[in-house]
Amino acid sequence: MIEIEDIATDPKRARILDSAMKVFLAYGFARTTMDDIARAADMSRPALYLQFKNKTDIYRAIALMLLSRSLEQAKTALAGEEPFAERTMRAIDEALISMTRTVHASPHGAELLDMKSSLADLIGCWRSRFAELVAAAIQSEAGRNGVDLTAKGLAAKLLADMLLDGLEGMKMRISDPDEQRRAAAALIRVIDLALQKS
């Protein structure tokens, strides 16, 4: 299993990834060359090849960097002191909805998002880790409220998976970020109700 962690701790790699992201957004993946990325990162093409073997390798590294950052944002949001619904909404907004806003705004966003099948392993690991974070927050909130989820025929993991499945479906159906936020808030309200004593 691939570990989702921030691979951009090396300043040189971070500069390459940030530069490559800008180039991909400006020209699309297909039209971007390694030479374009090297120029944007202010380095020679041979030096770029010492860091990455090709632009697909760079694309995957960018995805890993963004997914890692989104998990850190979600973890921070879920650990806050606000009510459960507010913390969870902030986690989803920062880790999911806002993360893709820049890509959607690009004229080449659709091309970049169409390539996500090449990231299935990374996205699968990210989803699993995100679900763990949400399930832990749900379990903690149930404990804080004195709610026995099992007695209700529920489990924290089930509720977390239900939320993420709902969000995936919503993103396929709704492209407007504000509408996505409203739909996500409704899903969170349903889970929040399950975490209240009846």
PyMOL commands that set and color helices and strands:
alter all, ss='L'
color gray80, all
select helices_A, chain A and resi 11-27+34-40+45-51+55-78+84-105+109-145+150-152+156-173+177-194
alter helices_A, ss='H'
color red, helices_A
deselect
rebuild
show_as cartoon
